[in-house]
Amino acid sequence: MRNHSAVTTFILLGLTDDPQLEILVFIFLFITYILSVIGNLTIISLTLVDSHLKTAMYFFLQNFSFLEISFTTACVPPYLYIISSGDRTITVKACFSQIFFIVLFGATEFFLLAVMSYDRYVAICKPLHYVTIMSSRVCRDLILCCWVSGLLIIIPLLGLSLHLEFYDSVIDHFYCDASPILKNSCSDTWFIEQLVVICAVLTFIMTLVCIVLSYIYIIRTILRLPSVQQRKKAFSTCSSHMIVVSMTYGSCIFMYVKPSAKDEVAINKAVSLLTISVAPMLNPFIYTLRNKQVKQSLRDVLKRFVFHSKK
């Protein structure tokens, strides 16, 4: 079916229509975006240049940081442009392109978090076989599986959505989201909506089950360690990942446990704002501040930089 709809552009209402508040939103998003890019690029750079950070754990962290940069870049700069230019319109093609990248990066990140939990399970429960199990080839294959899984989720949904016709151009959000776009369609979207729910639930449940099972075995193994020092060291290797997992899954649960239909849009906007701006900014700090190797690597790089600058 061809798209004969007269609607060729959407209008994004954004977070607020108050000009003064919009300036504060711009400053907040700009600062968090710059910090998230700098923080995640720092982690990527450290894992590339430091030979001590060449293990599977840091390879996954490097890819996670790349996903964080990609995810926040797909959402924040377009909205910053909307605020600065005052032009709230976005073409249908651009809107669907944004949805594609947001869902791809978001879904891939969920699968990567599950892979990272498996990596911690192997490191703690099977330490003698860690290097063999988590070889470079296995790590690359796992990353590839994460990306392919993300593509398998978004491509069928996007393919079906491209044939929709629209009667309304207003999207009550600050970026293109599937839910308001489907509400604006005059086509039959029942099948697509069910497919969206199935894909979202399967991704959420599958990855969460993998993470929970991994940590059940991890905690059981840690509690069997003879000394308190060993238990503390083992817990510290997982603490950063556990915090990030809690933030990621917690925000998703909070977004979809809605108190009322009236508050649905406001809650979605608020949680989305935290997900696309605050979380990518905090994650590099969580991993660096709670990881002795990363902190030491950062100090070494800064020392080398200062030393060379003095020459």
Disulfide bonds with the S-S distance in Angstrom:
Cys95-Cys176 1.90
